[in-house]
Amino acid sequence: MKSSDQYNFLIADDHSVVRQGISLIFKDLFLNAEVFKAGSFKDIFKILSEVYVDLLVLDVHFPDGNSLNILAEIKAIQPDIKILVFSACDENIYAMRYLNNGASGYLNKGSSEDEMKFAINTMISSGQYMSQNIKERILDSFISKTIVNPLDILSNQEIEVARLLIKGYGNLEILELLKSKKDIVTVNSYKNRIFEKLGIDNLPDLINLFQLYFEEKI
């Protein structure tokens, strides 16, 4: 149902087709919606410095870097802004980190249009949106009094191998650094097991995970 209320929305995504698609959804939901679009961090900050924004729909990855790094700056400019992270990245890995750092909601880009509309309406009405899966993860974390961190499922040895992979070391170099007497197949096995546990298939995603969840310098 369309509303006569005036809202200002900002869509921040480096893909124009995504910005256009979300814009159409906003205009379908809210009769007098004012929609602004940004394709870079620079564009985001320019708009936020000029216009009050009710809801920011924010992607994770930009050519400028990971948007997690600008959440604090966004909130410093507009403390009351609602931020819905809209990304193809796995919510089990990314959602909690964003929510813990100032985002108000997380929605996967694989969601249906109806779910997108529901998330937007929920953000406007209550100020936050989380899938049932994330709600359950938060509850589990609260009950167990532990932080939800996907890297926790890795063994100490797997963490060490992952850190060396991120630093650019090859399999033979990792064997030497770990002073392992096992052959190179073992390092490949570690790598495959790390990727399988984390639900990723490439080194850039591994780097992103460590940047998100490892507080110490890699």
Sine and cosine of phi, psi and omega as CSV:
sin_phi,cos_phi,sin_psi,cos_psi,sin_omega,cos_omega
0.00,0.00,0.74,-0.67,0.00,-1.00
-0.98,0.20,0.48,-0.88,-0.01,-1.00
-0.86,-0.51,0.50,-0.87,0.05,-1.00
-1.00,0.07,-0.09,1.00,0.00,-1.00
-0.91,0.42,0.56,-0.83,0.01,-1.00
-1.00,-0.06,0.86,-0.52,0.06,-1.00
-0.79,-0.61,0.55,-0.83,0.11,-0.99
-0.96,-0.29,0.82,-0.57,-0.02,-1.00
-0.88,-0.48,0.57,-0.82,0.10,-1.00
-0.82,-0.57,0.82,-0.58,0.05,-1.00
-0.96,-0.29,0.90,-0.44,-0.03,-1.00
-0.91,-0.41,0.96,-0.26,-0.02,-1.00
-0.40,-0.92,0.63,-0.78,-0.05,-1.00
-0.99,0.11,0.06,1.00,0.06,-1.00
-0.94,-0.34,0.87,-0.50,-0.08,-1.00
-0.89,0.45,-0.55,0.83,-0.02,-1.00
-0.92,0.40,-0.55,0.84,0.05,-1.00
-0.94,0.35,-0.71,0.71,0.01,-1.00
-0.87,0.49,-0.67,0.75,-0.02,-1.00
-0.92,0.39,-0.66,0.75,-0.01,-1.00
-0.90,0.44,-0.70,0.72,0.01,-1.00
-0.93,0.37,-0.59,0.81,0.03,-1.00
-0.85,0.52,-0.66,0.75,0.01,-1.00
-0.90,0.43,-0.59,0.81,0.03,-1.00
-0.92,0.40,-0.69,0.72,0.04,-1.00
-0.85,0.52,-0.71,0.70,-0.06,-1.00
-0.95,0.32,-0.41,0.91,0.08,-1.00
-0.97,0.24,-0.55,0.83,-0.03,-1.00
-0.99,0.13,-0.59,0.81,-0.12,-0.99
-0.79,-0.61,0.89,-0.46,-0.13,-0.99
-0.84,0.55,-0.69,0.72,-0.09,-1.00
-0.95,-0.30,0.47,0.88,-0.04,-1.00
-0.89,0.46,0.69,-0.73,0.13,-0.99
-0.96,-0.29,0.89,-0.46,-0.11,-0.99
-0.93,-0.38,0.82,-0.58,0.06,-1.00
-0.93,-0.37,0.47,-0.88,-0.08,-1.00
-0.76,-0.65,0.63,-0.78,0.01,-1.00
-0.68,-0.73,0.67,-0.75,0.01,-1.00
-0.93,-0.38,0.03,1.00,-0.03,-1.00
-0.46,-0.89,0.23,-0.97,0.04,-1.00
-0.87,0.49,-0.65,0.76,0.00,-1.00
-0.85,0.52,-0.69,0.72,0.03,-1.00
-0.90,0.45,-0.66,0.75,0.00,-1.00
-0.85,0.53,-0.79,0.62,-0.06,-1.00
-0.92,0.40,-0.56,0.83,0.03,-1.00
-0.89,0.46,-0.73,0.68,-0.01,-1.00
-0.92,0.40,-0.69,0.72,-0.01,-1.00
-0.90,0.43,-0.47,0.88,0.01,-1.00
-0.98,0.20,-0.24,0.97,-0.07,-1.00
-0.93,-0.37,-0.46,0.89,-0.14,-0.99
-0.73,-0.68,0.67,-0.74,0.13,-0.99
-0.95,0.31,0.77,-0.64,-0.04,-1.00
-0.89,-0.46,0.80,-0.60,0.04,-1.00
-0.97,0.24,-0.66,0.75,-0.06,-1.00
-0.60,-0.80,0.79,-0.62,0.08,-1.00
-0.95,-0.30,0.84,-0.55,0.13,-0.99
-0.99,-0.13,0.89,-0.46,-0.23,-0.97
-0.83,-0.56,0.79,-0.61,0.10,-1.00
-0.98,0.21,0.21,-0.98,0.02,-1.00
-1.00,0.05,-0.77,0.63,-0.11,-0.99
-0.98,-0.21,0.75,-0.66,0.08,-1.00
-0.76,-0.65,0.34,-0.94,0.11,-0.99
-0.84,0.55,-0.46,0.89,0.00,-1.00
-0.96,0.28,-0.37,0.93,-0.06,-1.00
0.64,-0.77,-0.32,-0.95,-0.01,-1.00
-1.00,0.03,0.77,-0.63,-0.09,-1.00
-0.93,0.37,-0.21,0.98,0.08,-1.00
-0.84,0.54,-0.54,0.84,-0.08,-1.00
-0.96,0.29,-0.20,0.98,-0.03,-1.00
-0.92,-0.38,0.03,1.00,-0.03,-1.00
-0.86,0.52,-0.71,0.71,-0.03,-1.00
-0.89,0.46,-0.64,0.77,0.00,-1.00
-0.93,0.37,-0.62,0.79,0.05,-1.00
-0.88,0.48,-0.73,0.69,-0.02,-1.00
-0.93,0.37,-0.46,0.89,0.03,-1.00
-0.93,0.36,-0.57,0.82,0.01,-1.00
-0.97,0.25,-0.71,0.71,0.00,-1.00
-0.72,-0.70,1.00,0.01,-0.09,-1.00
-0.85,0.53,-0.50,0.86,-0.08,-1.00
-1.00,-0.06,0.05,1.00,-0.06,-1.00
-0.91,0.41,0.62,-0.79,0.09,-1.00
-0.99,-0.12,0.74,-0.68,-0.06,-1.00
-0.87,-0.50,0.89,-0.46,0.09,-1.00
-0.96,-0.28,0.93,-0.36,0.04,-1.00
-0.98,0.21,0.80,-0.60,-0.05,-1.00
-0.82,-0.57,0.97,-0.26,-0.17,-0.98
-0.54,-0.84,0.40,-0.92,0.08,-1.00
-0.99,0.14,-0.14,0.99,-0.01,-1.00
-0.94,0.35,0.57,-0.82,-0.04,-1.00
-0.85,0.53,0.84,-0.54,-0.02,-1.00
-0.91,0.42,-0.46,0.89,0.02,-1.00
-0.90,0.44,-0.43,0.90,-0.03,-1.00
-0.99,-0.13,-0.66,0.75,-0.17,-0.99
-0.99,-0.17,-0.53,0.85,-0.17,-0.98
-0.84,0.54,-0.77,0.64,-0.09,-1.00
-0.89,0.45,-0.61,0.79,-0.01,-1.00
-0.90,0.43,-0.67,0.74,0.02,-1.00
-0.93,0.36,-0.68,0.73,0.01,-1.00
-0.89,0.45,-0.60,0.80,0.01,-1.00
-0.95,0.30,-0.25,0.97,-0.05,-1.00
-0.91,-0.41,0.33,0.95,0.16,-0.99
0.88,-0.48,-0.21,0.98,0.06,-1.00
-0.95,0.32,0.42,-0.91,-0.03,-1.00
-0.97,-0.26,-0.20,0.98,-0.01,-1.00
-0.22,-0.98,0.28,-0.96,0.00,-1.00
-0.61,-0.79,0.78,-0.63,0.00,-1.00
-0.68,-0.73,0.73,-0.68,0.00,-1.00
-0.98,0.18,0.60,-0.80,-0.03,-1.00
-0.92,0.38,-0.22,0.98,0.07,-1.00
-0.99,0.14,0.00,1.00,-0.02,-1.00
-0.94,0.35,0.41,-0.91,0.02,-1.00
-0.96,0.27,0.25,-0.97,0.04,-1.00
-0.89,0.46,-0.62,0.78,0.02,-1.00
-0.89,0.46,-0.65,0.76,0.01,-1.00
-0.93,0.37,-0.60,0.80,0.05,-1.00
-0.89,0.47,-0.70,0.71,0.01,-1.00
-0.90,0.44,-0.65,0.76,0.02,-1.00
-0.90,0.44,-0.66,0.75,0.00,-1.00
-0.90,0.44,-0.67,0.74,0.00,-1.00
-0.90,0.43,-0.74,0.67,0.01,-1.00
-0.87,0.49,-0.63,0.77,0.01,-1.00
-0.92,0.40,-0.65,0.76,0.04,-1.00
-0.88,0.47,-0.66,0.75,-0.01,-1.00
-0.94,0.35,-0.64,0.77,-0.09,-1.00
-0.99,0.14,-0.62,0.78,-0.09,-1.00
-0.88,-0.47,-0.21,0.98,0.05,-1.00
1.00,0.02,0.00,1.00,0.01,-1.00
-0.42,-0.91,0.37,-0.93,0.08,-1.00
-0.52,-0.85,0.75,-0.66,0.10,-1.00
-0.62,-0.79,0.60,-0.80,0.08,-1.00
-0.94,0.35,0.28,-0.96,0.03,-1.00
-0.86,0.50,-0.59,0.81,0.01,-1.00
-0.87,0.49,-0.71,0.70,-0.01,-1.00
-0.94,0.33,-0.59,0.80,0.07,-1.00
-0.86,0.52,-0.67,0.74,0.00,-1.00
-0.93,0.38,-0.60,0.80,0.03,-1.00
-0.91,0.41,-0.63,0.78,0.03,-1.00
-0.91,0.41,-0.68,0.74,0.02,-1.00
-0.89,0.46,-0.70,0.72,0.02,-1.00
-0.88,0.48,-0.65,0.76,0.00,-1.00
-0.90,0.43,-0.66,0.75,0.00,-1.00
-0.91,0.42,-0.70,0.72,-0.03,-1.00
-0.91,0.42,-0.69,0.73,-0.05,-1.00
-1.00,0.07,-0.12,0.99,-0.01,-1.00
0.83,0.56,0.65,0.76,0.06,-1.00
-0.82,-0.57,0.42,-0.91,0.04,-1.00
-1.00,0.10,0.72,-0.69,0.02,-1.00
-0.97,0.22,0.96,-0.27,-0.03,-1.00
-0.70,-0.72,0.90,-0.43,-0.06,-1.00
-0.88,0.47,-0.40,0.91,-0.01,-1.00
-0.95,0.30,-0.24,0.97,0.01,-1.00
-0.90,0.43,-0.36,0.93,-0.04,-1.00
-0.98,0.17,-0.15,0.99,0.03,-1.00
-1.00,0.08,0.59,-0.81,0.09,-1.00
-0.96,0.27,0.23,-0.97,0.02,-1.00
-0.86,0.51,-0.64,0.77,0.02,-1.00
-0.92,0.40,-0.63,0.77,0.02,-1.00
-0.92,0.39,-0.61,0.79,0.07,-1.00
-0.88,0.48,-0.69,0.73,-0.02,-1.00
-0.91,0.42,-0.69,0.73,0.03,-1.00
-0.90,0.44,-0.68,0.74,0.01,-1.00
-0.87,0.49,-0.68,0.74,0.00,-1.00
-0.89,0.46,-0.63,0.78,0.01,-1.00
-0.95,0.32,-0.61,0.80,0.07,-1.00
-0.88,0.48,-0.68,0.73,-0.01,-1.00
-0.89,0.45,-0.56,0.83,-0.01,-1.00
-0.98,0.22,-0.08,1.00,0.09,-1.00
0.99,-0.11,0.15,0.99,0.01,-1.00
-0.96,0.28,0.57,-0.82,0.07,-1.00
-1.00,0.06,0.09,-1.00,-0.07,-1.00
-0.87,0.50,-0.69,0.73,-0.01,-1.00
-0.91,0.42,-0.63,0.78,0.02,-1.00
-0.91,0.41,-0.62,0.78,0.03,-1.00
-0.90,0.43,-0.66,0.75,0.05,-1.00
-0.86,0.52,-0.68,0.73,-0.02,-1.00
-0.93,0.38,-0.69,0.72,-0.04,-1.00
-0.91,0.41,-0.57,0.82,0.00,-1.00
-1.00,0.09,-0.07,1.00,-0.04,-1.00
0.80,0.60,0.66,0.75,-0.03,-1.00
-1.00,0.02,0.62,-0.78,0.05,-1.00
-1.00,-0.07,0.00,1.00,-0.01,-1.00
-0.99,0.16,0.36,-0.93,-0.04,-1.00
-0.99,0.16,0.04,-1.00,-0.10,-0.99
-0.90,0.44,-0.42,0.91,0.02,-1.00
-0.87,0.48,-0.52,0.85,0.00,-1.00
-0.89,0.45,-0.67,0.74,0.02,-1.00
-0.90,0.43,-0.66,0.75,0.06,-1.00
-0.87,0.49,-0.62,0.79,0.02,-1.00
-0.91,0.42,-0.68,0.73,0.06,-1.00
-0.86,0.52,-0.74,0.67,-0.03,-1.00
-0.86,0.50,-0.73,0.69,0.00,-1.00
-0.89,0.45,-0.64,0.77,-0.01,-1.00
-0.93,0.37,-0.64,0.77,0.04,-1.00
-0.87,0.49,-0.76,0.65,-0.02,-1.00
-0.89,0.47,-0.66,0.75,-0.02,-1.00
-0.91,0.42,-0.70,0.71,-0.01,-1.00
-0.89,0.46,-0.62,0.79,-0.07,-1.00
-1.00,0.01,-0.11,0.99,0.03,-1.00
0.94,0.33,0.55,0.84,0.00,-1.00
-0.83,-0.55,0.18,-0.98,-0.01,-1.00
-0.64,-0.77,0.27,0.96,0.00,-1.00
-0.44,-0.90,0.32,-0.95,-0.05,-1.00
-0.92,0.39,-0.65,0.76,0.04,-1.00
-0.83,0.56,-0.62,0.78,0.03,-1.00
-0.92,0.40,-0.59,0.81,0.04,-1.00
-0.91,0.42,-0.67,0.74,0.04,-1.00
-0.88,0.48,-0.70,0.72,0.01,-1.00
-0.87,0.49,-0.66,0.75,-0.01,-1.00
-0.89,0.45,-0.70,0.72,-0.01,-1.00
-0.92,0.38,-0.57,0.82,0.06,-1.00
-0.92,0.40,-0.56,0.83,-0.02,-1.00
-0.97,0.24,-0.64,0.77,-0.23,-0.97
-0.90,-0.44,-0.18,0.98,0.03,-1.00
-0.98,-0.18,0.91,-0.40,-0.07,-1.00
-0.95,0.31,-0.56,0.83,-0.01,-1.00
-0.98,0.19,0.36,-0.93,0.00,-1.00
-0.91,0.40,0.73,-0.69,-0.02,-1.00
-0.97,0.26,0.00,0.00,0.00,0.00
